[in-house]
Amino acid sequence: MNFLKSTIFLFLLLLVSCSKSLSAPPEPIMCNVPLMQEIPSKPLEGIVYGRRVRDVTRAYLTLSSFEIIQPLYSDRGVMLPTKAQITIDTIIYPLASDNAQTNAKLYEGKTFSYGLGKDILPERIGFDNLALNFTKQDGRGENSYLVNRDHKFLVQFGKLNKGKMPVKLYLCASSLATQISGDFEVEFGDEPYWE
């Protein structure tokens, strides 16, 4: 009986410490910016606001934002009941079309960078403003952080296939202790939802 009580107490303590540490600002990190070809061909992973993330629940790109939703893990590798949503504002000017497939063609096969000195931005497309949102699975928001100009962004889009496109990404925001890299698939012209 004592063992069961101790186990329950330790589990509750872990949950409380995880939720408290999420709200505490993490220490800034150094960005280790790779070349495009150095970004690993493996599922997107890294840290977001000082917390480990891996696996992409969903990624989508609209005319106004590029969003990636990832599970959040504790220091001990325990999945938390919170997901990290990474949002980068996107601007396509002028608007190409109301059709998502038409707009997706603007990204196909292109490489973009931001904050790396020599930004590679096609004339009609721009990326700006990075936001981090932490949302519980019941839909309630927990924390939200926004950073302007303090992020580095390198992304390469592949070939569109049935509304999805492979993406290779590196993103770092030093003041938000956020650095992720790897690849995943992105959907176009859709709205977010929780799985």
N, CA and C atoms as an extended XYZ file, in Angstrom:
585
Properties=species:S:1:pos:R:3:atomname:S:1:resname:S:1:resid:I:1 pbc="F F F"
N         0.819       -1.200        0.000 N   MET     1
C         0.000        0.000        0.000 CA  MET     1
C         0.863        1.263        0.000 C   MET     1
N         1.930        1.231        0.814 N   ASN     2
C         2.826        2.382        0.857 CA  ASN     2
C         3.503        2.605       -0.486 C   ASN     2
N         3.847        1.491       -1.166 N   PHE     3
C         4.479        1.605       -2.481 CA  PHE     3
C         3.539        2.296       -3.465 C   PHE     3
N         2.246        1.923       -3.440 N   LEU     4
C         1.248        2.523       -4.335 CA  LEU     4
C         1.090        4.009       -4.040 C   LEU     4
N         1.028        4.364       -2.756 N   LYS     5
C         0.909        5.782       -2.373 CA  LYS     5
C         2.131        6.568       -2.837 C   LYS     5
N         3.314        5.989       -2.667 N   SER     6
C         4.554        6.658       -3.089 CA  SER     6
C         4.586        6.863       -4.597 C   SER     6
N         4.138        5.837       -5.351 N   THR     7
C         4.121        5.930       -6.808 CA  THR     7
C         3.171        7.024       -7.275 C   THR     7
N         1.969        7.072       -6.689 N   ILE     8
C         0.990        8.102       -7.047 CA  ILE     8
C         1.527        9.488       -6.701 C   ILE     8
N         2.150        9.617       -5.516 N   PHE     9
C         2.708       10.903       -5.107 CA  PHE     9
C         3.791       11.376       -6.076 C   PHE     9
N         4.682       10.468       -6.467 N   LEU    10
C         5.755       10.840       -7.399 CA  LEU    10
C         5.207       11.242       -8.757 C   LEU    10
N         4.167       10.538       -9.219 N   PHE    11
C         3.551       10.879      -10.501 CA  PHE    11
C         2.924       12.273      -10.455 C   PHE    11
N         2.193       12.562       -9.372 N   LEU    12
C         1.577       13.893       -9.223 CA  LEU    12
C         2.640       14.978       -9.116 C   LEU    12
N         3.712       14.675       -8.404 N   LEU    13
C         4.814       15.626       -8.279 CA  LEU    13
C         5.443       15.924       -9.633 C   LEU    13
N         5.590       14.889      -10.463 N   LEU    14
C         6.142       15.050      -11.810 CA  LEU    14
C         5.243       15.949      -12.655 C   LEU    14
N         3.914       15.714      -12.590 N   LEU    15
C         2.981       16.546      -13.364 CA  LEU    15
C         3.022       17.995      -12.922 C   LEU    15
N         3.060       18.226      -11.602 N   VAL    16
C         3.106       19.602      -11.080 CA  VAL    16
C         4.396       20.281      -11.491 C   VAL    16
N         5.529       19.586      -11.365 N   SER    17
C         6.815       20.190      -11.724 CA  SER    17
C         6.886       20.498      -13.202 C   SER    17
N         6.272       19.627      -14.048 N   CYS    18
C         6.263       19.865      -15.488 CA  CYS    18
C         5.451       21.106      -15.822 C   CYS    18
N         4.278       21.257      -15.192 N   SER    19
C         3.431       22.404      -15.515 CA  SER    19
C         4.049       23.691      -15.004 C   SER    19
N         4.720       23.643      -13.840 N   LYS    20
C         5.363       24.847      -13.316 CA  LYS    20
C         6.535       25.257      -14.203 C   LYS    20
N         7.353       24.291      -14.607 N   SER    21
C         8.543       24.633      -15.375 CA  SER    21
C         8.193       25.157      -16.763 C   SER    21
N         7.002       24.782      -17.291 N   LEU    22
C         6.584       25.291      -18.589 CA  LEU    22
C         6.326       26.792      -18.529 C   LEU    22
N         5.808       27.262      -17.384 N   SER    23
C         5.507       28.681      -17.268 CA  SER    23
C         6.744       29.507      -16.925 C   SER    23
N         7.781       28.889      -16.389 N   ALA    24
C         9.006       29.610      -16.061 CA  ALA    24
C         9.818       29.858      -17.332 C   ALA    24
N        10.249       31.103      -17.567 N   PRO    25
C        11.029       31.389      -18.787 CA  PRO    25
C        12.332       30.586      -18.822 C   PRO    25
N        12.621       29.920      -19.937 N   PRO    26
C        13.867       29.142      -20.032 CA  PRO    26
C        15.054       30.044      -20.329 C   PRO    26
N        16.237       29.505      -20.123 N   GLU    27
C        17.464       30.238      -20.461 CA  GLU    27
C        17.604       30.307      -21.980 C   GLU    27
N        18.044       31.459      -22.529 N   PRO    28
C        18.276       31.552      -23.978 CA  PRO    28
C        19.313       30.538      -24.436 C   PRO    28
N        19.237       30.159      -25.702 N   ILE    29
C        20.184       29.192      -26.257 CA  ILE    29
C        20.924       29.817      -27.442 C   ILE    29
N        21.993       29.159      -27.857 N   MET    30
C        22.714       29.562      -29.069 CA  MET    30
C        22.126       28.804      -30.252 C   MET    30
N        21.947       29.495      -31.376 N   CYS    31
C        21.447       28.839      -32.584 CA  CYS    31
C        22.614       28.227      -33.362 C   CYS    31
N        22.545       26.935      -33.608 N   ASN    32
C        23.568       26.241      -34.400 CA  ASN    32
C        23.027       26.050      -35.812 C   ASN    32
N        23.090       27.100      -36.614 N   VAL    33
C        22.441       27.093      -37.926 CA  VAL    33
C        23.187       26.196      -38.908 C   VAL    33
N        22.516       25.186      -39.457 N   PRO    34
C        23.155       24.298      -40.435 CA  PRO    34
C        23.000       24.848      -41.848 C   PRO    34
N        23.721       24.270      -42.795 N   LEU    35
C        23.426       24.504      -44.196 CA  LEU    35
C        22.199       23.669      -44.546 C   LEU    35
N        21.539       24.022      -45.638 N   MET    36
C        20.321       23.313      -46.013 CA  MET    36
C        20.560       21.807      -46.115 C   MET    36
N        21.675       21.415      -46.726 N   GLN    37
C        21.956       19.994      -46.919 CA  GLN    37
C        22.343       19.295      -45.616 C   GLN    37
N        22.621       20.058      -44.562 N   GLU    38
C        22.990       19.467      -43.278 CA  GLU    38
C        21.778       19.173      -42.385 C   GLU    38
N        20.604       19.681      -42.770 N   ILE    39
C        19.405       19.405      -41.978 CA  ILE    39
C        19.107       17.914      -42.079 C   ILE    39
N        18.983       17.219      -40.956 N   PRO    40
C        18.827       15.764      -41.006 CA  PRO    40
C        17.520       15.329      -41.660 C   PRO    40
N        17.585       14.244      -42.424 N   SER    41
C        16.378       13.656      -43.011 CA  SER    41
C        15.802       12.659      -42.014 C   SER    41
N        15.175       13.199      -40.992 N   LYS    42
C        14.527       12.393      -39.962 CA  LYS    42
C        13.358       13.204      -39.416 C   LYS    42
N        12.416       12.577      -38.715 N   PRO    43
C        11.252       13.318      -38.228 CA  PRO    43
C        11.647       14.550      -37.415 C   PRO    43
N        10.889       15.614      -37.591 N   LEU    44
C        11.167       16.884      -36.928 CA  LEU    44
C        11.206       16.710      -35.413 C   LEU    44
N        12.275       17.214      -34.793 N   GLU    45
C        12.404       17.141      -33.341 CA  GLU    45
C        13.323       18.245      -32.856 C   GLU    45
N        13.382       18.417      -31.539 N   GLY    46
C        14.243       19.437      -30.952 CA  GLY    46
C        13.668       19.914      -29.639 C   GLY    46
N        13.786       21.225      -29.371 N   ILE    47
C        13.235       21.794      -28.148 CA  ILE    47
C        12.375       23.008      -28.504 C   ILE    47
N        11.298       23.171      -27.760 N   VAL    48
C        10.426       24.341      -27.883 CA  VAL    48
C        10.219       24.897      -26.486 C   VAL    48
N        10.641       26.143      -26.284 N   TYR    49
C        10.564       26.815      -24.987 CA  TYR    49
C        11.214       25.964      -23.894 C   TYR    49
N        12.368       25.398      -24.249 N   GLY    50
C        13.135       24.618      -23.288 CA  GLY    50
C        12.640       23.213      -23.049 C   GLY    50
N        11.587       22.809      -23.772 N   ARG    51
C        11.020       21.479      -23.599 CA  ARG    51
C        11.221       20.653      -24.860 C   ARG    51
N        11.459       19.367      -24.680 N   ARG    52
C        11.700       18.491      -25.822 CA  ARG    52
C        10.410       18.243      -26.601 C   ARG    52
N        10.509       18.291      -27.928 N   VAL    53
C         9.389       17.928      -28.797 CA  VAL    53
C         9.897       16.931      -29.838 C   VAL    53
N         8.999       16.085      -30.297 N   ARG    54
C         9.296       15.195      -31.415 CA  ARG    54
C         7.965       14.755      -32.011 C   ARG    54
N         8.029       14.281      -33.218 N   ASP    55
C         6.823       13.867      -33.945 CA  ASP    55
C         5.956       15.097      -34.254 C   ASP    55
N         5.367       15.093      -35.417 N   VAL    56
C         4.465       16.188      -35.810 CA  VAL    56
C         3.050       15.626      -35.840 C   VAL    56
N         2.178       16.195      -35.031 N   THR    57
C         0.783       15.784      -35.044 CA  THR    57
C         0.120       16.291      -36.320 C   THR    57
N         0.393       17.550      -36.650 N   ARG    58
C        -0.181       18.115      -37.863 CA  ARG    58
C         0.590       19.372      -38.237 C   ARG    58
N         0.737       19.608      -39.540 N   ALA    59
C         1.342       20.843      -40.035 CA  ALA    59
C         0.501       21.322      -41.204 C   ALA    59
N         0.248       22.616      -41.252 N   TYR    60
C        -0.552       23.149      -42.345 CA  TYR    60
C        -0.080       24.563      -42.685 C   TYR    60
N        -0.340       24.969      -43.900 N   LEU    61
C         0.101       26.264      -44.425 CA  LEU    61
C        -1.072       26.919      -45.130 C   LEU    61
N        -1.450       28.103      -44.655 N   THR    62
C        -2.518       28.874      -45.285 CA  THR    62
C        -1.906       30.149      -45.854 C   THR    62
N        -2.751       31.059      -46.331 N   LEU    63
C        -2.231       32.334      -46.827 CA  LEU    63
C        -1.703       33.212      -45.702 C   LEU    63
N        -2.079       32.910      -44.456 N   SER    64
C        -1.669       33.792      -43.363 CA  SER    64
C        -0.711       33.157      -42.362 C   SER    64
N        -0.622       31.822      -42.321 N   SER    65
C         0.270       31.229      -41.327 CA  SER    65
C         0.763       29.842      -41.722 C   SER    65
N         1.925       29.506      -41.157 N   PHE    66
C         2.550       28.195      -41.312 CA  PHE    66
C         2.595       27.625      -39.900 C   PHE    66
N         1.851       26.558      -39.614 N   GLU    67
C         1.733       26.075      -38.261 CA  GLU    67
C         2.110       24.600      -38.151 C   GLU    67
N         2.823       24.294      -37.075 N   ILE    68
C         3.288       22.933      -36.808 CA  ILE    68
C         2.859       22.583      -35.379 C   ILE    68
N         2.168       21.472      -35.199 N   ILE    69
C         1.718       21.054      -33.874 CA  ILE    69
C         2.503       19.814      -33.471 C   ILE    69
N         3.131       19.877      -32.279 N   GLN    70
C         3.979       18.782      -31.807 CA  GLN    70
C         3.683       18.428      -30.362 C   GLN    70
N         3.763       17.149      -30.000 N   PRO    71
C         3.631       16.750      -28.592 CA  PRO    71
C         4.797       17.318      -27.774 C   PRO    71
N         4.534       17.571      -26.520 N   LEU    72
C         5.528       18.123      -25.602 CA  LEU    72
C         5.908       17.051      -24.591 C   LEU    72
N         7.202       16.954      -24.284 N   TYR    73
C         7.698       15.910      -23.386 CA  TYR    73
C         8.412       16.522      -22.188 C   TYR    73
N         8.364       15.809      -21.066 N   SER    74
C         9.107       16.232      -19.886 CA  SER    74
C        10.581       15.875      -20.071 C   SER    74
N        11.395       16.308      -19.107 N   ASP    75
C        12.827       15.991      -19.152 CA  ASP    75
C        13.078       14.490      -19.094 C   ASP    75
N        12.132       13.752      -18.540 N   ARG    76
C        12.283       12.300      -18.419 CA  ARG    76
C        11.664       11.557      -19.592 C   ARG    76
N        11.233       12.283      -20.619 N   GLY    77
C        10.679       11.651      -21.804 CA  GLY    77
C         9.209       11.280      -21.694 C   GLY    77
N         8.517       11.804      -20.667 N   VAL    78
C         7.096       11.523      -20.491 CA  VAL    78
C         6.288       12.521      -21.314 C   VAL    78
N         5.346       12.016      -22.145 N   MET    79
C         4.523       12.927      -22.935 CA  MET    79
C         3.561       13.682      -22.026 C   MET    79
N         3.517       15.006      -22.172 N   LEU    80
C         2.655       15.847      -21.351 CA  LEU    80
C         1.290       16.027      -22.025 C   LEU    80
N         0.254       16.389      -21.259 N   PRO    81
C        -1.076       16.576      -21.837 CA  PRO    81
C        -1.212       17.934      -22.522 C   PRO    81
N        -0.126       18.404      -23.076 N   THR    82
C        -0.072       19.712      -23.725 CA  THR    82
C         0.672       19.566      -25.041 C   THR    82
N         0.248       20.298      -26.060 N   LYS    83
C         0.951       20.298      -27.335 CA  LYS    83
C         1.513       21.681      -27.618 C   LYS    83
N         2.666       21.705      -28.268 N   ALA    84
C         3.286       22.965      -28.667 CA  ALA    84
C         2.870       23.285      -30.095 C   ALA    84
N         2.386       24.477      -30.300 N   GLN    85
C         2.015       24.912      -31.643 CA  GLN    85
C         2.952       26.037      -32.050 C   GLN    85
N         3.705       25.791      -33.113 N   ILE    86
C         4.664       26.768      -33.635 CA  ILE    86
C         4.016       27.452      -34.836 C   ILE    86
N         3.922       28.765      -34.783 N   THR    87
C         3.258       29.505      -35.861 CA  THR    87
C         4.210       30.557      -36.428 C   THR    87
N         4.347       30.564      -37.744 N   ILE    88
C         5.117       31.603      -38.426 CA  ILE    88
C         4.174       32.310      -39.387 C   ILE    88
N         4.052       33.620      -39.256 N   ASP    89
C         3.195       34.376      -40.166 CA  ASP    89
C         3.724       34.254      -41.582 C   ASP    89
N         2.832       34.036      -42.534 N   THR    90
C         3.211       34.018      -43.946 CA  THR    90
C         2.410       35.065      -44.686 C   THR    90
N         3.027       35.636      -45.678 N   ILE    91
C         2.368       36.656      -46.490 CA  ILE    91
C         2.584       36.304      -47.952 C   ILE    91
N         1.494       36.161      -48.684 N   ILE    92
C         1.589       36.012      -50.143 CA  ILE    92
C         0.943       37.257      -50.736 C   ILE    92
N         1.698       38.027      -51.478 N   TYR    93
C         1.144       39.272      -52.014 CA  TYR    93
C         1.514       39.423      -53.487 C   TYR    93
N         0.540       39.793      -54.343 N   PRO    94
C        -0.886       39.829      -53.996 CA  PRO    94
C        -1.405       38.405      -53.852 C   PRO    94
N        -2.621       38.256      -53.319 N   LEU    95
C        -3.187       36.922      -53.150 CA  LEU    95
C        -3.264       36.228      -54.500 C   LEU    95
N        -2.753       35.013      -54.552 N   ALA    96
C        -2.726       34.290      -55.823 CA  ALA    96
C        -4.105       33.750      -56.182 C   ALA    96
N        -4.773       33.148      -55.204 N   SER    97
C        -6.036       32.474      -55.494 CA  SER    97
C        -6.696       32.071      -54.186 C   SER    97
N        -7.999       31.825      -54.220 N   ASP    98
C        -8.687       31.276      -53.057 CA  ASP    98
C        -8.533       29.760      -53.003 C   ASP    98
N        -7.965       29.170      -54.048 N   ASN    99
C        -7.801       27.727      -54.138 CA  ASN    99
C        -6.480       27.303      -53.502 C   ASN    99
N        -6.561       26.399      -52.496 N   ALA   100
C        -5.364       25.983      -51.765 CA  ALA   100
C        -4.335       25.315      -52.667 C   ALA   100
N        -4.792       24.492      -53.622 N   GLN   101
C        -3.852       23.790      -54.500 CA  GLN   101
C        -3.075       24.768      -55.377 C   GLN   101
N        -3.757       25.811      -55.832 N   THR   102
C        -3.081       26.836      -56.645 CA  THR   102
C        -2.014       27.541      -55.830 C   THR   102
N        -2.346       27.899      -54.590 N   ASN   103
C        -1.379       28.579      -53.734 CA  ASN   103
C        -0.215       27.670      -53.356 C   ASN   103
N        -0.491       26.374      -53.208 N   ALA   104
C         0.565       25.427      -52.862 CA  ALA   104
C         1.664       25.414      -53.916 C   ALA   104
N         1.294       25.633      -55.167 N   LYS   105
C         2.280       25.641      -56.257 CA  LYS   105
C         3.318       26.747      -56.079 C   LYS   105
N         2.962       27.806      -55.346 N   LEU   106
C         3.915       28.891      -55.102 CA  LEU   106
C         5.094       28.426      -54.250 C   LEU   106
N         4.872       27.398      -53.437 N   TYR   107
C         5.902       26.900      -52.536 CA  TYR   107
C         6.671       25.715      -53.098 C   TYR   107
N         6.074       24.984      -54.016 N   GLU   108
C         6.629       23.727      -54.492 CA  GLU   108
C         8.061       23.873      -55.004 C   GLU   108
N         8.953       23.044      -54.445 N   GLY   109
C        10.347       23.017      -54.889 CA  GLY   109
C        11.186       24.214      -54.479 C   GLY   109
N        10.645       25.094      -53.642 N   LYS   110
C        11.369       26.324      -53.281 CA  LYS   110
C        12.039       26.209      -51.909 C   LYS   110
N        13.118       26.970      -51.754 N   THR   111
C        13.841       27.077      -50.491 CA  THR   111
C        13.695       28.507      -49.974 C   THR   111
N        13.400       28.636      -48.681 N   PHE   112
C        13.254       29.946      -48.054 CA  PHE   112
C        14.177       30.031      -46.847 C   PHE   112
N        14.654       31.226      -46.569 N   SER   113
C        15.361       31.445      -45.306 CA  SER   113
C        14.957       32.799      -44.757 C   SER   113
N        15.116       32.941      -43.438 N   TYR   114
C        14.786       34.196      -42.771 CA  TYR   114
C        15.762       34.390      -41.618 C   TYR   114
N        16.274       35.596      -41.478 N   GLY   115
C        17.142       35.917      -40.353 CA  GLY   115
C        18.550       35.391      -40.473 C   GLY   115
N        18.963       34.973      -41.670 N   LEU   116
C        20.300       34.400      -41.845 CA  LEU   116
C        21.238       35.320      -42.633 C   LEU   116
N        20.867       36.577      -42.757 N   GLY   117
C        21.722       37.513      -43.490 CA  GLY   117
C        21.321       37.639      -44.939 C   GLY   117
N        21.448       36.570      -45.710 N   LYS   118
C        21.046       36.578      -47.119 CA  LYS   118
C        19.754       35.774      -47.245 C   LYS   118
N        18.659       36.436      -47.013 N   ASP   119
C        17.376       35.736      -47.035 CA  ASP   119
C        16.966       35.396      -48.455 C   ASP   119
N        16.472       34.179      -48.639 N   ILE   120
C        16.023       33.701      -49.945 CA  ILE   120
C        14.504       33.714      -49.910 C   ILE   120
N        13.906       34.773      -50.373 N   LEU   121
C        12.460       34.905      -50.337 CA  LEU   121
C        11.944       35.218      -51.729 C   LEU   121
N        11.221       34.293      -52.354 N   PRO   122
C        10.619       34.628      -53.647 CA  PRO   122
C         9.766       35.882      -53.537 C   PRO   122
N         9.666       36.610      -54.616 N   GLU   123
C         9.071       37.941      -54.634 CA  GLU   123
C         7.670       37.997      -54.013 C   GLU   123
N         6.883       36.936      -54.206 N   ARG   124
C         5.493       36.981      -53.768 CA  ARG   124
C         5.266       36.452      -52.344 C   ARG   124
N         6.281       35.891      -51.723 N   ILE   125
C         6.075       35.228      -50.442 CA  ILE   125
C         7.026       35.778      -49.384 C   ILE   125
N         6.509       35.992      -48.174 N   GLY   126
C         7.348       36.432      -47.070 CA  GLY   126
C         6.995       35.687      -45.794 C   GLY   126
N         7.970       35.500      -44.900 N   PHE   127
C         7.733       34.891      -43.597 CA  PHE   127
C         8.158       35.900      -42.531 C   PHE   127
N         7.360       36.024      -41.491 N   ASP   128
C         7.683       36.989      -40.444 CA  ASP   128
C         6.981       36.557      -39.160 C   ASP   128
N         7.486       37.003      -38.034 N   ASN   129
C         6.865       36.790      -36.722 CA  ASN   129
C         6.700       35.311      -36.356 C   ASN   129
N         7.329       34.936      -35.272 N   LEU   130
C         7.242       33.575      -34.758 CA  LEU   130
C         6.445       33.592      -33.461 C   LEU   130
N         5.488       32.687      -33.321 N   ALA   131
C         4.704       32.567      -32.090 CA  ALA   131
C         4.723       31.129      -31.608 C   ALA   131
N         4.758       30.953      -30.296 N   LEU   132
C         4.636       29.640      -29.680 CA  LEU   132
C         3.380       29.639      -28.824 C   LEU   132
N         2.567       28.617      -28.988 N   ASN   133
C         1.355       28.481      -28.188 CA  ASN   133
C         1.333       27.086      -27.590 C   ASN   133
N         0.946       26.994      -26.331 N   PHE   134
C         0.853       25.698      -25.662 CA  PHE   134
C        -0.607       25.470      -25.315 C   PHE   134
N        -1.201       24.445      -25.904 N   THR   135
C        -2.629       24.202      -25.760 CA  THR   135
C        -2.876       22.797      -25.255 C   THR   135
N        -3.716       22.685      -24.234 N   LYS   136
C        -4.068       21.369      -23.709 CA  LYS   136
C        -5.018       20.678      -24.678 C   LYS   136
N        -5.105       19.362      -24.567 N   GLN   137
C        -5.920       18.595      -25.497 CA  GLN   137
C        -7.403       18.918      -25.396 C   GLN   137
N        -7.820       19.528      -24.289 N   ASP   138
C        -9.229       19.931      -24.177 CA  ASP   138
C        -9.477       21.267      -24.859 C   ASP   138
N        -8.430       21.825      -25.499 N   GLY   139
C        -8.581       23.060      -26.257 CA  GLY   139
C        -8.267       24.318      -25.485 C   GLY   139
N        -8.009       24.214      -24.179 N   ARG   140
C        -7.713       25.417      -23.388 CA  ARG   140
C        -6.268       25.850      -23.596 C   ARG   140
N        -6.079       27.138      -23.843 N   GLY   141
C        -4.731       27.671      -24.008 CA  GLY   141
C        -4.034       27.775      -22.676 C   GLY   141
N        -2.739       27.529      -22.659 N   GLU   142
C        -1.984       27.584      -21.416 CA  GLU   142
C        -0.985       28.741      -21.419 C   GLU   142
N        -0.142       28.784      -22.418 N   ASN   143
C         0.845       29.860      -22.524 CA  ASN   143
C         0.996       30.255      -23.986 C   ASN   143
N         1.388       31.491      -24.218 N   SER   144
C         1.602       31.958      -25.584 CA  SER   144
C         2.754       32.949      -25.584 C   SER   144
N         3.653       32.815      -26.529 N   TYR   145
C         4.816       33.695      -26.620 CA  TYR   145
C         4.995       34.129      -28.068 C   TYR   145
N         5.375       35.357      -28.274 N   LEU   146
C         5.567       35.880      -29.620 CA  LEU   146
C         6.937       36.535      -29.699 C   LEU   146
N         7.639       36.308      -30.793 N   VAL   147
C         8.937       36.953      -30.970 CA  VAL   147
C         9.000       37.535      -32.376 C   VAL   147
N         9.432       38.776      -32.479 N   ASN   148
C         9.634       39.424      -33.771 CA  ASN   148
C        11.125       39.527      -34.044 C   ASN   148
N        11.530       39.098      -35.212 N   ARG   149
C        12.915       39.252      -35.679 CA  ARG   149
C        13.931       38.372      -34.956 C   ARG   149
N        13.583       37.818      -33.811 N   ASP   150
C        14.558       37.021      -33.074 CA  ASP   150
C        14.402       35.538      -33.415 C   ASP   150
N        14.401       35.225      -34.708 N   HIS   151
C        14.384       33.817      -35.074 CA  HIS   151
C        15.083       33.612      -36.412 C   HIS   151
N        15.573       32.407      -36.588 N   LYS   152
C        16.223       32.017      -37.834 CA  LYS   152
C        15.425       30.859      -38.411 C   LYS   152
N        15.281       30.860      -39.715 N   PHE   153
C        14.299       29.983      -40.338 CA  PHE   153
C        14.852       29.537      -41.678 C   PHE   153
N        14.919       28.234      -41.899 N   LEU   154
C        15.402       27.681      -43.161 CA  LEU   154
C        14.480       26.531      -43.532 C   LEU   154
N        13.827       26.623      -44.684 N   VAL   155
C        12.843       25.604      -45.055 CA  VAL   155
C        12.899       25.316      -46.545 C   VAL   155
N        12.686       24.055      -46.888 N   GLN   156
C        12.680       23.641      -48.286 CA  GLN   156
C        11.443       22.776      -48.532 C   GLN   156
N        10.658       23.162      -49.533 N   PHE   157
C         9.444       22.432      -49.883 CA  PHE   157
C         9.718       21.494      -51.048 C   PHE   157
N         9.102       20.315      -50.996 N   GLY   158
C         9.258       19.325      -52.056 CA  GLY   158
C         8.119       19.374      -53.056 C   GLY   158
N         7.743       18.229      -53.577 N   LYS   159
C         6.726       18.135      -54.624 CA  LYS   159
C         5.354       17.865      -54.025 C   LYS   159
N         4.360       18.625      -54.471 N   LEU   160
C         2.989       18.493      -53.998 CA  LEU   160
C         2.394       17.163      -54.451 C   LEU   160
N         1.741       16.451      -53.504 N   ASN   161
C         1.118       15.176      -53.821 CA  ASN   161
C        -0.150       15.018      -52.975 C   ASN   161
N        -1.319       15.060      -53.622 N   LYS   162
C        -2.614       14.890      -52.954 CA  LYS   162
C        -2.797       15.862      -51.795 C   LYS   162
N        -2.495       17.115      -52.022 N   GLY   163
C        -2.731       18.138      -51.004 CA  GLY   163
C        -1.689       18.232      -49.919 C   GLY   163
N        -0.634       17.384      -49.987 N   LYS   164
C         0.437       17.426      -48.998 CA  LYS   164
C         1.777       17.610      -49.697 C   LYS   164
N         2.739       18.154      -48.952 N   MET   165
C         4.056       18.409      -49.526 CA  MET   165
C         5.127       18.106      -48.482 C   MET   165
N         6.194       17.373      -48.861 N   PRO   166
C         7.280       17.151      -47.903 CA  PRO   166
C         8.032       18.450      -47.643 C   PRO   166
N         8.454       18.608      -46.398 N   VAL   167
C         9.146       19.829      -45.975 CA  VAL   167
C        10.364       19.445      -45.163 C   VAL   167
N        11.464       20.145      -45.404 N   LYS   168
C        12.654       20.022      -44.562 CA  LYS   168
C        12.831       21.375      -43.872 C   LYS   168
N        12.961       21.370      -42.533 N   LEU   169
C        12.918       22.625      -41.780 CA  LEU   169
C        14.002       22.706      -40.717 C   LEU   169
N        14.571       23.906      -40.571 N   TYR   170
C        15.367       24.258      -39.396 CA  TYR   170
C        14.803       25.568      -38.882 C   TYR   170
N        14.543       25.641      -37.576 N   LEU   171
C        14.039       26.878      -36.985 CA  LEU   171
C        14.675       27.056      -35.621 C   LEU   171
N        15.110       28.282      -35.316 N   CYS   172
C        15.685       28.566      -34.005 CA  CYS   172
C        15.278       29.966      -33.559 C   CYS   172
N        14.849       30.069      -32.299 N   ALA   173
C        14.594       31.356      -31.649 CA  ALA   173
C        15.358       31.328      -30.337 C   ALA   173
N        16.515       31.999      -30.297 N   SER   174
C        17.406       31.856      -29.149 CA  SER   174
C        16.766       32.332      -27.852 C   SER   174
N        16.037       33.445      -27.871 N   SER   175
C        15.460       33.980      -26.637 CA  SER   175
C        14.321       33.112      -26.099 C   SER   175
N        13.728       32.290      -26.967 N   LEU   176
C        12.647       31.403      -26.544 CA  LEU   176
C        13.126       29.966      -26.341 C   LEU   176
N        14.437       29.758      -26.318 N   ALA   177
C        15.010       28.417      -26.122 CA  ALA   177
C        14.323       27.394      -27.020 C   ALA   177
N        14.236       27.745      -28.300 N   THR   178
C        13.546       26.898      -29.268 CA  THR   178
C        14.471       26.600      -30.440 C   THR   178
N        14.664       25.332      -30.753 N   GLN   179
C        15.474       24.935      -31.897 CA  GLN   179
C        14.996       23.560      -32.371 C   GLN   179
N        14.480       23.503      -33.589 N   ILE   180
C        13.987       22.241      -34.143 CA  ILE   180
C        14.536       22.043      -35.548 C   ILE   180
N        14.642       20.789      -35.960 N   SER   181
C        15.069       20.499      -37.331 CA  SER   181
C        14.608       19.100      -37.723 C   SER   181
N        14.476       18.898      -39.028 N   GLY   182
C        14.064       17.605      -39.546 CA  GLY   182
C        13.072       17.765      -40.676 C   GLY   182
N        12.327       16.706      -40.972 N   ASP   183
C        11.364       16.799      -42.066 CA  ASP   183
C         9.996       16.255      -41.669 C   ASP   183
N         8.986       16.617      -42.442 N   PHE   184
C         7.599       16.241      -42.177 CA  PHE   184
C         6.781       16.591      -43.411 C   PHE   184
N         5.468       16.358      -43.360 N   GLU   185
C         4.575       16.737      -44.456 CA  GLU   185
C         3.683       17.881      -43.997 C   GLU   185
N         3.402       18.799      -44.923 N   VAL   186
C         2.527       19.926      -44.611 CA  VAL   186
C         1.291       19.862      -45.499 C   VAL   186
N         0.138       20.236      -44.927 N   GLU   187
C        -1.111       20.331      -45.681 CA  GLU   187
C        -1.353       21.789      -46.043 C   GLU   187
N        -2.151       22.020      -47.069 N   PHE   188
C        -2.404       23.377      -47.534 CA  PHE   188
C        -3.860       23.781      -47.382 C   PHE   188
N        -4.066       25.052      -46.971 N   GLY   189
C        -5.379       25.654      -46.979 CA  GLY   189
C        -6.380       25.014      -46.051 C   GLY   189
N        -5.946       24.503      -44.919 N   ASP   190
C        -6.850       23.846      -43.983 CA  ASP   190
C        -6.771       24.550      -42.645 C   ASP   190
N        -7.705       24.229      -41.770 N   GLU   191
C        -7.712       24.792      -40.435 CA  GLU   191
C        -7.210       23.750      -39.435 C   GLU   191
N        -6.640       24.203      -38.303 N   PRO   192
C        -6.103       23.253      -37.321 CA  PRO   192
C        -7.213       22.503      -36.597 C   PRO   192
N        -6.875       21.325      -36.108 N   TYR   193
C        -7.797       20.584      -35.258 CA  TYR   193
C        -6.960       19.702      -34.348 C   TYR   193
N        -7.577       19.241      -33.279 N   TRP   194
C        -6.865       18.362      -32.341 CA  TRP   194
C        -7.235       16.924      -32.633 C   TRP   194
N        -6.231       16.067      -32.679 N   GLU   195
C        -6.489       14.639      -32.925 CA  GLU   195
C        -6.737       13.918      -31.622 C   GLU   195
